[in-house]
Every structure is written in structure tokens, then in C-alpha cells.
């Protein structure tokens, strides 16, 4: 590790740069996911609105946000994760409603202050839990939003249980819809994960050999391939002779692995049109009309699809390293646990607690009509991994909120009746889920009017007042979020990067010892560990590089460790 702990101008400019805030990402399966999210919201909410209970429909909508989590998890994992999320979402609504009934934040300053403190605690716990469970996306913000909306209401004691029950119904509907795809396309998540790996390989092949860009693309391809194996529940390289509905996906994952680790430092001699065939296979995997994904003949050549290091059918189970290989399958692609990793979880949670509490408290002191919006905005800015991503979130939140307010003003000016308002909210939920994974700022364009319309649904008020409250609260929350991101320094980010460098070096040394000892049966485990270590090395370094005050891994040292790891992966492949 090298570098000073003082904040140099170059480091500050790099960390505070909003570059990348407007980047659009490629997302497979976004349309079906958005349709499922909108349907999860519409099924419980529209009947309530038609029955003349539009205010109660909002609580069912809060529960339906459960569907936002676990976007591409395999169905078995998704069912378990979303069951926990559904309980957490229901608890947030129930707890917030009970707090509002007891503290009366709209009538008591002390009650409002207590609500702000509770929101800060919920934000920190939700952030810590979502990061530990690796639930990406809006994550903790939706849990906080559900708690804040319920906690800033004015329910009677008799309303708490019905509101909690409605949230539970919304969460249950969302859970059912999230796992219902198993009946139609049970391997859809695996197909999308493998498609992402093939696309990343195609981008690597197409990249010009300009050093830094090539290694970034190689890292992305390695991470995508490991995620594909993890989604399949396997470790690279897999054993041959496996059959079943995942057979094509397994063969394509093996193909990805073979091409990846046999291409250090530059791609080997492959068919000239390989990239074209990879992208065609990606399109076939993504298409929903194939229940069993087809395998292109061009990608079934023996020289391409033979799994590197594959064992004959039936020998994997008898191998003395079978237990280690299964263990590697569980951890491959995940960050190693350790002091740096624990701090990587704790410090962002501390940031979000301070930002939420401070923004909410200032909103209360300034007398903002919906002061809790400032707390949610600050939490959204701080829902990041370092200062750099917090700055990007601030830019995205500012631009998205401005556009969203104009959209909300147009809807509110028309004064639609409650049923139409519910339908518009469902439409906004569809648009939100369709674009938010591509770019968070685009998601905020639809998230802003969605929150405003839900507030108007529960307690109608003049459109100008709602827009003004939201604008002021957003500006306050963005400012507080940025200040907290700059002041709460991630003192362990560089430590995590150093641990990652040591772990990658140790994995490389184990690989060299295995090669020297000709321990062929242990090579699959060594390969999986080395690949996971080299991915974590760059992830940890990127996180440290986005902080103001922390030293980074020396780029030369990082490049040397990465190159050594990929060359060893190639040697392990040849030996296998």
C-alpha cells in the first residue's frame, strides 16, 4: 500500500467528480420485472380505491414495494429473501403506524422529534441489513420510506392493525408474483446471469488493447462469470456430465469460464465471428418465448465448450476435494469477511443514520410541511458505497427531482379522482422499476411524483404546497447528505483494499504451489478462490479510491497482482 492519508487536490477532484452520474446501464428482463411490480401494486390498491378507501390503499402499496428486492435472484433464493423483506416491510408500516398513533408527530413537537430519531435508526438498520444481505437497488430507502409515511400519519388506535394488515396483504401479493415466474420459466434468473457473462466477454473481445480499459472489462467479465456460476449454484470449473433444465446454461457458463481464463493477457486465437455468435446467444437467452434456452451450434464446438479442468462424469462426487468445491461454490463471487468488510458495512450505515437524523431535525426546525422528505432524500444520497457515489447520487437526485416535480405538478393540477390517482401511481411504479436499474436519476423522475401522489392520496392538499414542500425538503436533504458523506470518513476502506491485495497474493501463491505439486484434483478449488480474490481486489480498491482521505492501492501493484492472477488462471486451465 502506498500513498498519503491527506486529501490531495487530485484525490479530492477524483472523489468529488460526478462523472458517471448520467451513464445508462444495460439491464435484461426490465420489462417483465416492471410489469410484475406494477401488478403487485395494482392488485390490492385498485379494489380499495374502487371501494371508496383510497387512503387505505396507500398502506397496501407500501407493502407491495417488497417486489422491488431480489430482482434477479434464483427463485429459491428469491422466495427466502423476499419472505424476510415482506416481514420487514410489514413491520416498518406497523411500527410506523403505532409510533404515529402514540407520538402524534403532527400535533406534538416532542413527538415529531421522536419520529425523526426513529427514522434515523430505521435507516441505519435497513442499510446495514440490505448491504449484509447484498440486496441491491433502492433497498433500505424503500424500507425507510414505508416507515416514514406510516410514522408521519395520524391514525387512530383502531387504525394500526388494519393498516399493518393491508401492508401485509400488499407484501404477500408481491411475494407471490415475484416467485410465480418459476411456473413459466424456472431458469429465467440463471439465463439472465449467463447472458450477462457472455455479453461481458463479447465487450472484452471488442475492446481496444489500451491497458486500463481492458483490465476493467476483464474484471467485469470475471465478476459476471462468477455471478453466473453462483446463480447456478456451482463453482468453476463444473463437472461434466450434468443433465437437467440448466444443462445449456451450465455449458455456456463453462464456455465463458474457458474463454475468460485462457485469454490472459490478451484474447487467444478464436474464430473471427465468435463475438457475433456470443451476442446472438445472449439474445436467445434473454428471449422469453423459449422455455428451454437453445444453444447455437457455433458455440457447441468441442474446442470451445469442453469445461476446463472438467472431471469425468461421476468422479466429482467421489473426489476428495468435492466438499471444498461445494464450499467454494457458496462463497465464489462474494467479498471475503474481515475487519475491512465489517467497516465497509458499518460506516455507510453510520453515515445514513447521521444524515437522516440531521436532515429530519433541520426540516422540523425550519417548519417544512413534510420534513420527513428531507430525511428520506438525505438517506437516498447516502445510500452509496463512498463519497464518489454519494456525489453521483446527489446529482442524479437533483436533476431527477426537478423533472419529477414538473411531472407531479401536471398530474396534481388536473385534480384526478382517487381511482384515477391510484392508476397513475401504478403507472409511475411501472416506469420507476423499468428505468431505475438503468440510471438512478431516471428512476427519481418517476419516484418523486409517486411519493407526492401517495401523500396526496392519504391527505389531499393544494398542489402548490406539495410541490414547494418537496422542493425545499429535497434541497435540504441533498445538502445534508453531501456534508455527511464528506465529514464521515471511511477510515477502513484502504484497509479493506489492503486485505484484498494480501488475499489475492495468498491465493496466487496457493495456485503456484498446486501447480508445482501437480495436485490436479485440487485445481478447481484453487481456480475458484483465485478468481474470487482478484475480483474482490478491484472492487475494494474502487471503493477506497472513491473516498477523500484514504490511500489507494498503488496502481502498479494492483496491475501486477491482477496480471499474475489471470496468468495463473490460464496456467491452471491448461494443467486441468
TORPA-813171 format. One record per residue (C-alpha): chain; x, y, z. Coordinates in Angstrom, 3 decimals, always signed. Example, Ala and Ser with C-alpha at 12.3 -4.5 7.8 and 13.67 -1.06 7.14 Angstrom:
BEGIN
{A,{+12.300,-4.500,+7.800}} {A,{+13.670,-1.060,+7.140}} 
***
This chain:
BEGIN
{A,{+0.000,+0.000,+0.000}} {A,{+1.241,+3.452,-0.835}} {A,{+0.021,+6.963,-0.751}} {A,{-0.683,+9.649,+1.810}} {A,{-3.685,+9.906,+4.071}} {A,{-4.001,+13.646,+3.472}} {A,{-6.541,+14.788,+0.942}} {A,{-4.636,+15.993,-2.115}} {A,{-6.370,+18.202,-4.703}} {A,{-6.153,+15.423,-7.278}} {A,{-7.735,+12.909,-4.878}} {A,{-10.494,+15.397,-3.955}} {A,{-11.241,+16.122,-7.618}} {A,{-11.413,+12.411,-8.369}} {A,{-13.662,+11.608,-5.397}} {A,{-15.980,+14.592,-5.904}} {A,{-16.335,+14.204,-9.646}} {A,{-19.937,+13.446,-10.704}} {A,{-18.638,+11.610,-13.766}} {A,{-20.787,+8.577,-14.459}} {A,{-23.944,+10.034,-12.895}} {A,{-25.723,+10.073,-16.249}} {A,{-24.458,+6.718,-17.520}} {A,{-27.130,+4.332,-18.771}} {A,{-26.661,+0.645,-17.947}} {A,{-27.849,-2.369,-19.907}} {A,{-30.494,-4.332,-17.973}} {A,{-32.038,-7.610,-19.108}} {A,{-35.546,-8.548,-18.044}} {A,{-36.501,-4.991,-17.040}} {A,{-39.898,-5.064,-18.781}} {A,{-41.162,-8.216,-17.076}} {A,{-39.873,-7.019,-13.710}} {A,{-41.611,-3.635,-14.096}} {A,{-44.872,-5.296,-15.107}} {A,{-44.694,-7.564,-12.068}} {A,{-44.034,-4.606,-9.753}} {A,{-46.954,-2.611,-11.187}} {A,{-49.282,-5.593,-10.929}} {A,{-48.207,-6.196,-7.313}} {A,{-49.231,-2.639,-6.506}} {A,{-52.440,-2.628,-8.515}} {A,{-53.996,-5.873,-7.257}} {A,{-54.522,-4.767,-3.629}} {A,{-54.756,-0.984,-4.196}} {A,{-57.252,-0.621,-7.037}} {A,{-60.045,-2.605,-5.304}} {A,{-59.612,-0.476,-2.182}} {A,{-59.837,+2.709,-4.242}} {A,{-62.963,+1.428,-6.011}} {A,{-64.439,+0.623,-2.594}} {A,{-64.003,+4.238,-1.533}} {A,{-60.897,+3.695,+0.659}} {A,{-58.123,+5.452,-1.303}} {A,{-56.260,+6.477,+1.842}} {A,{-56.022,+2.849,+2.985}} {A,{-54.814,+1.816,-0.472}} {A,{-51.565,+3.620,+0.236}} {A,{-50.659,+1.168,+3.009}} {A,{-51.165,-1.786,+0.691}} {A,{-48.932,-0.013,-1.840}} {A,{-46.204,+0.306,+0.771}} {A,{-46.264,-3.440,+1.345}} {A,{-46.126,-4.089,-2.394}} {A,{-42.693,-2.423,-2.563}} {A,{-41.442,-5.854,-1.457}} {A,{-41.303,-6.843,-5.118}} {A,{-38.511,-4.330,-5.728}} {A,{-35.994,-6.519,-3.905}} {A,{-34.228,-9.570,-5.319}} {A,{-34.602,-8.535,-8.943}} {A,{-32.511,-11.342,-10.458}} {A,{-32.112,-13.829,-7.630}} {A,{-32.796,-17.514,-8.430}} {A,{-36.337,-18.403,-7.428}} {A,{-35.458,-20.495,-4.380}} {A,{-33.206,-17.767,-3.016}} {A,{-35.712,-15.091,-4.026}} {A,{-38.530,-16.821,-2.147}} {A,{-36.495,-16.891,+1.075}} {A,{-35.136,-13.356,+0.751}} {A,{-38.453,-11.752,-0.169}} {A,{-40.217,-13.542,+2.659}} {A,{-37.870,-11.774,+5.066}} {A,{-38.291,-8.498,+3.191}} {A,{-42.086,-8.853,+3.349}} {A,{-41.906,-9.277,+7.109}} {A,{-39.556,-6.279,+7.391}} {A,{-41.770,-4.113,+5.186}} {A,{-44.867,-5.038,+7.179}} {A,{-43.012,-4.361,+10.427}} {A,{-41.931,-0.933,+9.145}} {A,{-45.509,+0.018,+8.285}} {A,{-46.915,-1.442,+11.509}} {A,{-44.200,+0.097,+13.667}} {A,{-44.524,+3.461,+11.974}} {A,{-48.298,+3.449,+12.323}} {A,{-48.073,+2.539,+16.024}} {A,{-45.487,+5.269,+16.602}} {A,{-47.677,+7.841,+14.852}} {A,{-50.663,+6.844,+16.968}} {A,{-48.628,+7.134,+20.175}} {A,{-46.332,+10.122,+19.454}} {A,{-48.763,+12.218,+17.366}} {A,{-45.954,+13.921,+15.366}} {A,{-48.396,+16.287,+13.628}} {A,{-49.549,+17.737,+16.938}} {A,{-46.516,+17.471,+19.236}} {A,{-43.014,+18.829,+18.687}} {A,{-41.595,+16.194,+21.008}} {A,{-43.473,+13.520,+19.105}} {A,{-42.093,+14.846,+15.804}} {A,{-38.550,+14.808,+17.209}} {A,{-39.018,+11.243,+18.430}} {A,{-40.256,+10.255,+14.963}} {A,{-37.170,+11.768,+13.338}} {A,{-34.927,+9.825,+15.712}} {A,{-36.810,+6.617,+14.962}} {A,{-36.443,+7.239,+11.222}} {A,{-32.676,+7.605,+11.628}} {A,{-32.469,+4.299,+13.485}} {A,{-34.618,+2.520,+10.893}} {A,{-32.471,+3.961,+8.083}} {A,{-29.260,+2.685,+9.664}} {A,{-30.583,-0.782,+10.455}} {A,{-32.132,-1.131,+6.990}} {A,{-28.908,-0.031,+5.284}} {A,{-26.802,-2.405,+7.348}} {A,{-29.168,-5.336,+6.746}} {A,{-29.527,-4.744,+2.996}} {A,{-25.775,-4.399,+2.488}} {A,{-25.061,-7.522,+4.546}} {A,{-27.659,-9.481,+2.543}} {A,{-26.393,-7.942,-0.736}} {A,{-29.864,-6.696,-1.681}} {A,{-29.063,-4.043,-4.243}} {A,{-31.302,-1.416,-5.781}} {A,{-33.325,+1.069,-3.743}} {A,{-33.165,-1.357,-0.833}} {A,{-33.041,+0.434,+2.501}} {A,{-34.659,+3.578,+1.086}} {A,{-37.951,+1.800,+0.470}} {A,{-37.958,+0.346,+3.975}} {A,{-37.313,+3.826,+5.358}} {A,{-39.950,+5.332,+3.069}} {A,{-42.574,+2.842,+4.255}} {A,{-41.773,+3.535,+7.905}} {A,{-41.670,+7.315,+7.397}} {A,{-45.007,+7.507,+5.566}} {A,{-46.728,+5.455,+8.264}} {A,{-44.964,+7.262,+11.123}} {A,{-45.975,+10.709,+9.873}} {A,{-49.674,+9.922,+9.582}} {A,{-52.419,+10.500,+12.111}} {A,{-54.011,+7.105,+12.743}} {A,{-56.478,+6.359,+15.495}} {A,{-55.707,+3.403,+17.779}} {A,{-58.210,+1.299,+15.851}} {A,{-56.373,+2.000,+12.576}} {A,{-52.998,+0.480,+13.449}} {A,{-53.866,-3.184,+12.948}} {A,{-55.863,-2.656,+9.708}} {A,{-53.027,-0.594,+8.229}} {A,{-50.499,-3.243,+9.197}} {A,{-52.738,-5.947,+7.743}} {A,{-53.049,-4.048,+4.457}} {A,{-49.265,-3.751,+4.248}} {A,{-49.007,-7.492,+4.886}} {A,{-51.503,-8.171,+2.097}} {A,{-49.532,-5.995,-0.310}} {A,{-46.294,-7.725,+0.667}} {A,{-47.856,-11.176,+0.268}} {A,{-49.173,-10.329,-3.204}} {A,{-45.732,-9.022,-4.164}} {A,{-44.088,-12.220,-2.891}} {A,{-46.472,-14.429,-4.837}} {A,{-45.898,-12.521,-8.060}} {A,{-42.130,-12.466,-7.544}} {A,{-41.917,-16.264,-7.321}} {A,{-44.698,-17.065,-9.814}} {A,{-42.265,-16.925,-12.733}} {A,{-40.928,-20.296,-11.602}} {A,{-44.051,-21.892,-13.096}} {A,{-43.342,-20.476,-16.558}} {A,{-39.571,-20.007,-16.848}} {A,{-37.954,-21.685,-13.819}} {A,{-34.431,-20.956,-15.056}} {A,{-35.018,-17.332,-16.086}} {A,{-32.635,-15.805,-13.481}} {A,{-29.898,-18.269,-14.437}} {A,{-30.363,-17.452,-18.106}} {A,{-30.062,-13.713,-17.462}} {A,{-26.921,-14.222,-15.366}} {A,{-25.274,-16.340,-18.064}} {A,{-26.326,-13.815,-20.728}} {A,{-24.625,-11.049,-18.740}} {A,{-21.419,-13.096,-18.613}} {A,{-21.449,-13.757,-22.362}} {A,{-22.110,-10.086,-23.101}} {A,{-19.228,-9.023,-20.857}} {A,{-16.923,-11.421,-22.725}} {A,{-18.042,-10.015,-26.066}} {A,{-17.264,-6.496,-24.832}} {A,{-13.830,-7.675,-23.698}} {A,{-13.081,-9.136,-27.121}} {A,{-14.218,-5.937,-28.850}} {A,{-12.225,-3.578,-26.621}} {A,{-9.084,-1.955,-27.981}} {A,{-5.944,-3.021,-26.168}} {A,{-5.416,+0.221,-24.245}} {A,{-4.382,-1.235,-20.905}} {A,{-6.639,+0.253,-18.239}} {A,{-9.902,-0.180,-20.156}} {A,{-9.019,-3.774,-20.996}} {A,{-8.377,-4.674,-17.349}} {A,{-11.639,-3.006,-16.263}} {A,{-13.524,-5.030,-18.849}} {A,{-11.675,-8.176,-17.809}} {A,{-12.678,-7.540,-14.201}} {A,{-16.294,-7.022,-15.280}} {A,{-16.268,-10.238,-17.323}} {A,{-14.731,-12.217,-14.456}} {A,{-17.259,-10.864,-11.952}} {A,{-20.146,-11.598,-14.335}} {A,{-18.939,-15.156,-14.926}} {A,{-18.607,-15.794,-11.192}} {A,{-22.118,-14.398,-10.629}} {A,{-23.411,-16.762,-13.311}} {A,{-21.866,-19.769,-11.561}} {A,{-23.155,-18.566,-8.226}} {A,{-26.648,-18.183,-9.686}} {A,{-26.372,-21.745,-10.993}} {A,{-25.238,-22.924,-7.560}} {A,{-21.949,-24.212,-8.957}} {A,{-18.260,-23.424,-8.741}} {A,{-15.993,-23.055,-11.772}} {A,{-14.982,-25.254,-13.414}} {A,{-18.011,-27.506,-13.195}} {A,{-18.083,-31.259,-13.551}} {A,{-19.047,-32.694,-16.893}} {A,{-21.971,-34.967,-17.422}} {A,{-24.565,-32.841,-15.608}} {A,{-28.028,-33.025,-17.071}} {A,{-31.330,-31.264,-16.452}} {A,{-33.033,-27.993,-17.236}} {A,{-29.846,-25.992,-16.564}} {A,{-27.692,-28.038,-18.929}} {A,{-27.414,-25.362,-21.616}} {A,{-26.773,-22.642,-19.034}} {A,{-24.084,-24.756,-17.395}} {A,{-22.374,-25.422,-20.726}} {A,{-22.467,-21.712,-21.576}} {A,{-21.105,-20.803,-18.150}} {A,{-18.291,-23.290,-18.724}} {A,{-17.715,-21.711,-22.125}} {A,{-17.494,-18.271,-20.515}} {A,{-15.022,-19.563,-17.960}} {A,{-12.905,-21.337,-20.596}} {A,{-12.673,-18.273,-22.825}} {A,{-12.024,-15.950,-19.906}} {A,{-9.187,-17.736,-18.151}} {A,{-7.496,-18.809,-21.367}} {A,{-7.206,-15.206,-22.561}} {A,{-4.549,-13.648,-20.298}} {A,{-3.190,-11.176,-21.068}} {A,{-4.929,-10.866,-24.461}} {A,{-7.658,-12.960,-26.119}} {A,{-6.348,-16.141,-27.737}} {A,{-6.868,-17.081,-31.341}} {A,{-10.594,-17.625,-31.579}} {A,{-12.959,-17.718,-34.533}} {A,{-13.282,-14.259,-36.039}} {A,{-17.042,-14.219,-35.646}} {A,{-17.038,-15.504,-32.049}} {A,{-18.246,-12.144,-30.701}} {A,{-21.156,-12.192,-33.110}} {A,{-22.134,-15.696,-32.001}} {A,{-21.849,-14.726,-28.328}} {A,{-24.206,-11.806,-28.808}} {A,{-26.664,-13.985,-30.738}} {A,{-26.626,-16.462,-27.874}} {A,{-27.272,-13.593,-25.447}} {A,{-30.375,-12.600,-27.397}} {A,{-31.634,-16.192,-27.340}} {A,{-31.105,-16.459,-23.589}} {A,{-32.927,-13.205,-22.903}} {A,{-35.935,-14.036,-25.098}} {A,{-38.877,-15.342,-23.072}} {A,{-40.520,-17.473,-25.747}} {A,{-38.018,-20.305,-25.310}} {A,{-38.802,-22.366,-22.227}} {A,{-35.534,-24.250,-22.748}} {A,{-32.830,-21.839,-23.999}} {A,{-31.316,-23.045,-27.288}} {A,{-27.589,-23.473,-27.751}} {A,{-26.161,-22.146,-31.002}} {A,{-24.276,-24.807,-32.987}} {A,{-21.444,-22.314,-33.423}} {A,{-20.909,-22.350,-29.652}} {A,{-21.054,-26.119,-29.254}} {A,{-17.695,-26.847,-30.873}} {A,{-15.716,-29.317,-28.747}} {A,{-12.757,-26.954,-28.635}} {A,{-14.939,-24.276,-27.073}} {A,{-17.395,-25.977,-24.750}} {A,{-15.167,-28.582,-23.090}} {A,{-15.094,-27.387,-19.471}} {A,{-11.601,-26.532,-18.352}} {A,{-10.477,-28.819,-15.618}} {A,{-13.619,-30.935,-16.048}} {A,{-13.766,-34.283,-14.375}} {A,{-15.370,-37.341,-15.938}} {A,{-18.993,-37.867,-15.021}} {A,{-19.371,-39.498,-11.661}} {A,{-15.879,-38.653,-10.446}} {A,{-16.755,-35.263,-8.966}} {A,{-18.787,-36.762,-6.146}} {A,{-16.015,-39.238,-5.328}} {A,{-13.252,-36.642,-5.408}} {A,{-11.621,-35.946,-2.020}} {A,{-11.968,-32.261,-2.903}} {A,{-15.730,-32.421,-3.579}} {A,{-16.574,-30.837,-0.211}} {A,{-14.103,-27.993,-0.793}} {A,{-15.507,-27.426,-4.277}} {A,{-19.047,-27.216,-2.918}} {A,{-17.835,-24.765,-0.268}} {A,{-16.161,-22.671,-2.946}} {A,{-19.465,-22.585,-4.826}} {A,{-21.094,-20.933,-1.832}} {A,{-18.532,-18.166,-1.461}} {A,{-17.367,-17.580,-5.025}} {A,{-18.087,-14.041,-6.120}} {A,{-18.673,-12.786,-2.583}} {A,{-16.485,-10.397,-0.635}} {A,{-14.261,-12.034,+1.963}} {A,{-15.243,-11.405,+5.557}} {A,{-12.888,-9.484,+7.767}} {A,{-12.294,-6.175,+9.545}} {A,{-12.304,-4.196,+6.321}} {A,{-15.525,-5.811,+5.204}} {A,{-17.260,-5.143,+8.522}} {A,{-16.221,-1.495,+8.337}} {A,{-17.411,-1.353,+4.748}} {A,{-20.863,-2.224,+6.105}} {A,{-20.766,-0.153,+9.287}} {A,{-19.513,+3.214,+8.049}} {A,{-22.203,+3.704,+5.343}} {A,{-24.821,+2.793,+7.965}} {A,{-23.403,+5.413,+10.356}} {A,{-23.455,+7.969,+7.564}} {A,{-27.076,+7.297,+6.757}} {A,{-28.108,+7.478,+10.434}} {A,{-26.456,+10.873,+10.880}} {A,{-27.708,+12.221,+7.555}} {A,{-31.287,+11.083,+8.108}} {A,{-31.427,+12.396,+11.665}} {A,{-29.803,+15.727,+10.830}} {A,{-31.926,+16.372,+7.733}} {A,{-35.115,+15.392,+9.517}} {A,{-34.227,+17.568,+12.517}} {A,{-33.458,+20.593,+10.344}} {A,{-36.688,+20.068,+8.433}} {A,{-38.518,+20.095,+11.760}} {A,{-36.749,+23.257,+12.948}} {A,{-37.447,+25.045,+9.658}} {A,{-41.103,+24.118,+9.821}} {A,{-41.243,+22.282,+6.490}} {A,{-44.677,+20.839,+5.838}} {A,{-43.294,+17.386,+5.031}} {A,{-39.954,+17.480,+6.815}} {A,{-39.514,+13.722,+6.637}} {A,{-38.962,+14.074,+2.890}} {A,{-35.664,+15.815,+3.701}} {A,{-34.640,+12.817,+5.811}} {A,{-35.516,+10.374,+3.025}} {A,{-33.629,+12.470,+0.459}} {A,{-30.512,+12.589,+2.643}} {A,{-30.725,+8.824,+3.110}} {A,{-31.043,+8.352,-0.659}} {A,{-27.901,+10.427,-1.282}} {A,{-26.014,+8.439,+1.352}} {A,{-27.280,+5.083,+0.075}} {A,{-23.874,+4.626,-1.546}} {A,{-20.532,+2.954,-1.004}} {A,{-18.280,+6.028,-0.820}} {A,{-18.066,+9.789,-1.343}} {A,{-17.836,+9.485,-5.117}} {A,{-21.100,+7.574,-5.422}} {A,{-22.725,+9.963,-2.919}} {A,{-21.845,+12.877,-5.210}} {A,{-23.263,+10.977,-8.164}} {A,{-26.448,+10.291,-6.209}} {A,{-26.722,+13.992,-5.315}} {A,{-26.503,+14.990,-8.984}} {A,{-28.994,+12.305,-10.001}} {A,{-31.349,+13.247,-7.182}} {A,{-31.227,+16.957,-8.067}} {A,{-31.900,+16.503,-11.772}} {A,{-34.443,+13.723,-11.277}} {A,{-36.368,+15.604,-8.597}} {A,{-36.611,+18.716,-10.770}} {A,{-38.082,+16.761,-13.668}} {A,{-40.294,+14.721,-11.339}} {A,{-41.776,+17.833,-9.735}} {A,{-42.847,+19.124,-13.112}} {A,{-44.492,+15.803,-13.853}} {A,{-46.236,+15.770,-10.472}} {A,{-47.452,+19.336,-10.942}} {A,{-49.090,+18.385,-14.223}} {A,{-50.910,+15.449,-12.623}} {A,{-51.987,+17.325,-9.476}} {A,{-53.179,+20.338,-11.467}} {A,{-55.739,+18.091,-13.159}} {A,{-57.123,+17.064,-9.720}} {A,{-57.928,+13.470,-10.732}} {A,{-60.354,+11.469,-8.628}} {A,{-58.866,+8.903,-6.202}} {A,{-59.302,+5.891,-8.501}} {A,{-57.519,+7.652,-11.353}} {A,{-54.845,+8.752,-8.909}} {A,{-54.231,+5.140,-7.877}} {A,{-53.952,+4.096,-11.529}} {A,{-51.445,+6.895,-12.172}} {A,{-49.380,+5.754,-9.153}} {A,{-49.348,+2.211,-10.529}} {A,{-48.168,+3.531,-13.887}} {A,{-45.419,+5.524,-12.189}} {A,{-44.350,+2.396,-10.310}} {A,{-44.044,+0.566,-13.636}} {A,{-41.925,+3.346,-15.133}} {A,{-39.816,+3.595,-11.979}} {A,{-38.922,-0.092,-11.934}} {A,{-38.327,-0.131,-15.685}} {A,{-35.688,+2.619,-15.664}} {A,{-34.179,+2.788,-12.170}} {A,{-31.695,-0.040,-12.798}} {A,{-30.518,+1.736,-15.937}} {A,{-29.900,+5.003,-14.125}} {A,{-30.946,+6.098,-10.641}} {A,{-31.615,+9.643,-11.814}} {A,{-34.177,+8.411,-14.330}} {A,{-35.831,+6.455,-11.546}} {A,{-36.096,+9.594,-9.399}} {A,{-38.018,+11.280,-12.227}} {A,{-40.872,+8.847,-11.525}} {A,{-40.183,+8.220,-7.829}} {A,{-40.751,+11.907,-6.998}} {A,{-44.316,+12.164,-8.364}} {A,{-45.088,+8.688,-6.990}} {A,{-44.262,+9.844,-3.449}} {A,{-46.153,+13.104,-3.907}} {A,{-49.276,+11.414,-5.245}} {A,{-49.236,+8.869,-2.428}} {A,{-49.077,+11.768,+0.043}} {A,{-51.959,+13.481,-1.731}} {A,{-53.915,+10.242,-1.735}} {A,{-53.631,+9.961,+2.047}} {A,{-54.201,+13.676,+2.811}} {A,{-55.225,+15.869,-0.152}} {A,{-53.796,+19.384,-0.135}} {A,{-53.078,+22.175,-2.657}} {A,{-50.685,+21.132,-5.403}} {A,{-48.503,+24.203,-4.954}} {A,{-47.954,+23.431,-1.280}} {A,{-46.957,+19.835,-2.007}} {A,{-44.529,+20.879,-4.753}} {A,{-42.977,+23.583,-2.578}} {A,{-42.554,+21.252,+0.391}} {A,{-40.957,+18.607,-1.773}} {A,{-38.566,+21.042,-3.475}} {A,{-37.364,+22.596,-0.221}} {A,{-37.081,+19.231,+1.538}} {A,{-35.123,+17.772,-1.392}} {A,{-32.634,+20.659,-1.459}} {A,{-32.135,+20.370,+2.282}} {A,{-31.741,+16.593,+2.162}} {A,{-29.254,+16.695,-0.718}} {A,{-27.122,+19.310,+1.047}} {A,{-27.133,+17.407,+4.352}} {A,{-26.379,+14.132,+2.600}} {A,{-23.347,+15.587,+0.840}} {A,{-21.996,+17.168,+4.031}} {A,{-22.342,+13.894,+5.951}} {A,{-20.697,+12.000,+3.129}} {A,{-17.715,+14.363,+3.230}} {A,{-17.347,+14.521,+7.003}} {A,{-17.868,+10.866,+7.958}} {A,{-14.629,+9.456,+6.587}} {A,{-14.444,+5.785,+5.718}} {A,{-11.256,+5.110,+7.654}} {A,{-11.234,+1.380,+6.857}} {A,{-11.717,+1.481,+3.100}} {A,{-7.981,+1.339,+2.446}} {A,{-7.653,-1.458,+4.998}} {A,{-10.195,-3.486,+3.067}} {A,{-8.199,-2.882,-0.117}} {A,{-5.006,-3.953,+1.629}} {A,{-6.665,-7.126,+2.914}} {A,{-7.901,-7.823,-0.617}} {A,{-4.381,-7.421,-2.009}} {A,{-2.986,-9.791,+0.624}} {A,{-5.786,-12.305,-0.057}} {A,{-5.139,-12.167,-3.811}} {A,{-1.417,-12.655,-3.236}} {A,{-2.044,-15.646,-0.957}} {A,{-4.481,-17.167,-3.490}} {A,{-1.850,-16.759,-6.212}} {A,{+0.760,-18.444,-4.022}} {A,{-1.607,-21.362,-3.367}} {A,{-2.119,-21.685,-7.105}} {A,{+1.621,-21.751,-7.733}} {A,{+2.106,-24.405,-5.062}} {A,{-0.700,-26.513,-6.557}} {A,{+0.894,-26.243,-9.993}} {A,{+4.325,-27.124,-8.667}} {A,{+2.964,-30.125,-6.728}} {A,{+0.884,-31.260,-9.735}} {A,{-2.146,-31.508,-7.406}} {A,{-4.679,-31.769,-10.223}} {A,{-7.683,-32.770,-8.037}} {A,{-7.435,-29.508,-6.044}} {A,{-7.172,-27.226,-9.086}} {A,{-10.928,-26.445,-9.347}} {A,{-10.968,-25.124,-5.770}} {A,{-7.775,-23.127,-6.324}} {A,{-9.190,-21.624,-9.509}} {A,{-12.443,-20.562,-7.848}} {A,{-10.632,-18.988,-4.897}} {A,{-8.174,-17.121,-7.097}} {A,{-10.898,-15.761,-9.380}} {A,{-12.958,-14.548,-6.407}} {A,{-9.864,-12.920,-4.868}} {A,{-8.922,-10.977,-7.998}} {A,{-12.493,-9.670,-8.357}} {A,{-12.581,-8.544,-4.714}} {A,{-9.210,-6.825,-5.168}} {A,{-10.527,-4.386,-7.763}} {A,{-13.880,-3.897,-6.000}} {A,{-12.127,-2.999,-2.740}} {A,{-9.686,-0.687,-4.485}} {A,{-12.504,+1.116,-6.313}} {A,{-14.324,+1.633,-3.018}} {A,{-11.173,+3.049,-1.389}} {A,{-10.425,+5.274,-4.386}} {A,{-13.822,+6.951,-4.003}} {A,{-13.012,+8.289,-0.517}} {A,{-11.380,+11.648,+0.150}} {A,{-8.773,+10.815,+2.753}} {A,{-7.716,+7.246,+2.163}} {A,{-4.709,+5.934,+0.329}} {A,{-5.287,+3.649,-2.630}} {A,{-3.527,+0.514,-3.678}} {A,{-0.577,+1.507,-5.820}} {A,{-1.829,+1.151,-9.431}} {A,{+1.364,-0.641,-10.414}} {A,{+0.973,-3.108,-7.556}} {A,{-2.697,-3.617,-8.395}} {A,{-1.941,-4.227,-12.080}} {A,{+0.846,-6.663,-11.222}} {A,{-1.376,-8.622,-8.825}} {A,{-4.214,-8.763,-11.351}} {A,{-1.942,-9.839,-14.189}} {A,{-0.329,-12.515,-12.050}} {A,{-3.748,-13.852,-11.041}} {A,{-5.064,-14.073,-14.598}} {A,{-1.870,-15.671,-15.904}} {A,{-2.119,-18.258,-13.140}} {A,{-5.744,-18.908,-14.024}} {A,{-4.607,-19.596,-17.582}} {A,{-1.900,-21.985,-16.375}} {A,{-4.397,-23.750,-14.115}} {A,{-6.719,-24.147,-17.099}} {A,{-4.003,-25.694,-19.222}} {A,{-2.979,-28.036,-16.431}} {A,{-6.621,-29.067,-15.932}} 
***
